[in-house]
Amino acid sequence: MAQVSLKVNGESRKVDVRPDTSLLDALREQLDLTGTKYGCGEGQCGACTVHIDGTAVRSCVIKAASVAGKEILTIEGLAAKSGKLHPLQQAFLDGGAFQCGFCTSGMIMSGAALLKRHQHPTDDQILEAMQGNICRCGMFLHVKDAINKAAAA
Protein backbone atom coordinates (compact mmCIF):
# COMPACT_ATOMS: atom_id res chain seq x y z
CA MET A 1 0.00 0.00 0.00
CA ALA A 2 1.07 3.54 -0.70
CA GLN A 3 -0.45 6.78 0.43
CA VAL A 4 -1.39 9.11 -2.42
CA SER A 5 -2.66 12.67 -2.24
CA LEU A 6 -5.56 13.36 -4.57
CA LYS A 7 -7.12 16.75 -5.23
CA VAL A 8 -10.82 15.95 -5.43
CA ASN A 9 -13.51 18.59 -5.81
CA GLY A 10 -11.03 21.28 -4.77
CA GLU A 11 -9.80 19.51 -1.62
CA SER A 12 -6.58 17.59 -1.03
CA ARG A 13 -7.42 14.12 0.23
CA LYS A 14 -5.13 11.22 1.14
CA VAL A 15 -5.92 7.65 0.13
CA ASP A 16 -4.10 4.36 0.66
CA VAL A 17 -3.87 2.51 -2.63
CA ARG A 18 -2.32 -0.57 -4.15
CA PRO A 19 -0.70 -0.19 -7.58
CA ASP A 20 -3.84 -1.64 -9.21
CA THR A 21 -6.41 0.45 -7.28
CA SER A 22 -8.63 2.31 -9.71
CA LEU A 23 -9.59 5.92 -9.21
CA LEU A 24 -13.21 4.77 -9.05
CA ASP A 25 -12.47 2.45 -6.12
CA ALA A 26 -10.52 5.16 -4.28
CA LEU A 27 -13.35 7.66 -4.75
CA ARG A 28 -16.13 5.31 -3.70
CA GLU A 29 -14.47 3.15 -1.05
CA GLN A 30 -12.08 5.55 0.66
CA LEU A 31 -13.54 9.00 0.04
CA ASP A 32 -17.21 7.96 0.18
CA LEU A 33 -17.98 9.77 -3.07
CA THR A 34 -20.57 7.30 -4.30
CA GLY A 35 -22.17 9.43 -7.02
CA THR A 36 -19.67 7.98 -9.47
CA LYS A 37 -20.96 4.52 -10.36
CA TYR A 38 -19.34 1.20 -11.21
CA GLY A 39 -20.83 -0.13 -14.42
CA CYS A 40 -18.75 -2.32 -16.69
CA GLY A 41 -15.28 -1.95 -15.16
CA GLU A 42 -13.82 -1.63 -18.67
CA GLY A 43 -14.35 2.06 -19.48
CA GLN A 44 -17.09 1.29 -21.98
CA CYS A 45 -20.37 2.32 -20.29
CA GLY A 46 -19.57 5.80 -18.94
CA ALA A 47 -21.18 5.34 -15.51
CA CYS A 48 -17.86 6.11 -13.80
CA THR A 49 -17.10 9.34 -15.69
CA VAL A 50 -15.26 12.07 -13.78
CA HIS A 51 -13.14 15.01 -14.94
CA ILE A 52 -9.37 14.99 -14.63
CA ASP A 53 -7.89 18.41 -15.34
CA GLY A 54 -11.15 19.31 -17.09
CA THR A 55 -11.34 16.27 -19.36
CA ALA A 56 -14.01 13.59 -19.02
CA VAL A 57 -12.42 10.20 -18.28
CA ARG A 58 -13.56 6.77 -17.16
CA SER A 59 -12.38 6.41 -13.58
CA CYS A 60 -12.65 2.60 -13.57
CA VAL A 61 -9.66 2.28 -15.92
CA ILE A 62 -7.48 5.03 -14.40
CA LYS A 63 -5.11 4.04 -11.60
CA ALA A 64 -5.57 6.26 -8.55
CA ALA A 65 -1.83 6.75 -8.10
CA SER A 66 -1.50 8.06 -11.67
CA VAL A 67 -3.65 11.13 -10.99
CA ALA A 68 -1.88 12.41 -7.88
CA GLY A 69 -1.60 16.18 -8.16
CA LYS A 70 -4.24 16.48 -10.88
CA GLU A 71 -7.61 18.19 -10.49
CA ILE A 72 -10.33 15.56 -10.10
CA LEU A 73 -13.97 16.62 -10.30
CA THR A 74 -16.81 14.24 -9.44
CA ILE A 75 -20.55 14.71 -9.68
CA GLU A 76 -20.52 15.74 -6.00
CA GLY A 77 -18.26 18.70 -6.84
CA LEU A 78 -20.05 19.88 -9.97
CA ALA A 79 -22.62 22.05 -8.19
CA ALA A 80 -21.58 25.43 -6.78
CA LYS A 81 -20.36 25.56 -3.16
CA SER A 82 -23.57 27.45 -2.38
CA GLY A 83 -25.52 24.34 -3.33
CA LYS A 84 -26.84 25.78 -6.60
CA LEU A 85 -26.87 23.03 -9.18
CA HIS A 86 -24.75 23.18 -12.31
CA PRO A 87 -26.99 24.24 -15.25
CA LEU A 88 -26.76 20.74 -16.70
CA GLN A 89 -27.80 19.12 -13.41
CA GLN A 90 -30.78 21.48 -13.32
CA ALA A 91 -31.65 20.74 -16.95
CA PHE A 92 -31.58 16.99 -16.23
CA LEU A 93 -34.01 17.54 -13.37
CA ASP A 94 -36.27 19.91 -15.27
CA GLY A 95 -36.38 17.71 -18.37
CA GLY A 96 -36.64 14.33 -16.66
CA ALA A 97 -33.47 13.19 -18.45
CA PHE A 98 -33.14 10.10 -16.29
CA GLN A 99 -35.25 7.18 -15.25
CA CYS A 100 -33.43 4.70 -13.03
CA GLY A 101 -30.61 7.21 -12.49
CA PHE A 102 -27.71 4.77 -12.62
CA CYS A 103 -26.06 6.37 -15.68
CA THR A 104 -27.03 9.92 -14.75
CA SER A 105 -23.85 11.09 -13.02
CA GLY A 106 -21.71 9.80 -15.90
CA MET A 107 -24.00 11.41 -18.46
CA ILE A 108 -23.90 14.73 -16.62
CA MET A 109 -20.11 14.66 -16.26
CA SER A 110 -19.64 13.86 -19.97
CA GLY A 111 -22.14 16.58 -20.89
CA ALA A 112 -20.50 19.12 -18.59
CA ALA A 113 -17.10 18.46 -20.19
CA LEU A 114 -18.68 18.98 -23.60
CA LEU A 115 -20.25 22.29 -22.51
CA LYS A 116 -16.88 23.43 -21.22
CA ARG A 117 -15.35 22.80 -24.67
CA HIS A 118 -18.35 24.02 -26.70
CA GLN A 119 -20.72 26.50 -25.08
CA HIS A 120 -23.33 25.89 -27.77
CA PRO A 121 -22.71 22.39 -29.12
CA THR A 122 -24.39 21.09 -32.24
CA ASP A 123 -26.51 17.94 -32.05
CA ASP A 124 -23.67 16.07 -33.76
CA GLN A 125 -21.18 17.27 -31.12
CA ILE A 126 -23.58 16.16 -28.39
CA LEU A 127 -24.02 12.73 -29.95
CA GLU A 128 -20.26 12.33 -30.34
CA ALA A 129 -19.51 13.43 -26.76
CA MET A 130 -22.14 11.10 -25.31
CA GLN A 131 -21.12 8.13 -27.48
CA GLY A 132 -19.45 6.27 -24.62
CA ASN A 133 -22.33 6.64 -22.16
CA ILE A 134 -24.88 3.85 -22.04
CA CYS A 135 -28.41 4.30 -20.73
CA ARG A 136 -30.41 1.10 -20.50
CA CYS A 137 -33.59 3.10 -19.95
CA GLY A 138 -33.22 4.79 -23.35
CA MET A 139 -33.23 8.40 -22.18
CA PHE A 140 -30.85 9.61 -24.89
CA LEU A 141 -33.25 12.12 -26.47
CA HIS A 142 -33.99 13.64 -23.07
CA VAL A 143 -30.25 13.82 -22.37
CA LYS A 144 -29.65 15.62 -25.68
CA ASP A 145 -32.47 18.04 -24.87
CA ALA A 146 -31.04 18.67 -21.39
CA ILE A 147 -27.62 19.46 -22.82
CA ASN A 148 -29.20 21.87 -25.31
CA LYS A 149 -31.21 23.51 -22.51
CA ALA A 150 -28.12 23.90 -20.32
CA ALA A 151 -26.22 25.40 -23.25
CA ALA A 152 -28.98 27.98 -23.69
CA ALA A 153 -29.03 28.87 -19.99
ABEGO torsion letter per residue (X at the ends): XBBBBBBBGGBBBBBBBBAABBAAAAAAAAAGBAABBBBAGAGAAGAABBBBGGBBBBAAABBAAAABGBBBBBAAAABBAAGBBBAAAAAAAAAGABAAGAAAAAAAAAAAAAAAABABBBAAAAAAAAAABBBAAGAAAAAAAAAAAAAAX
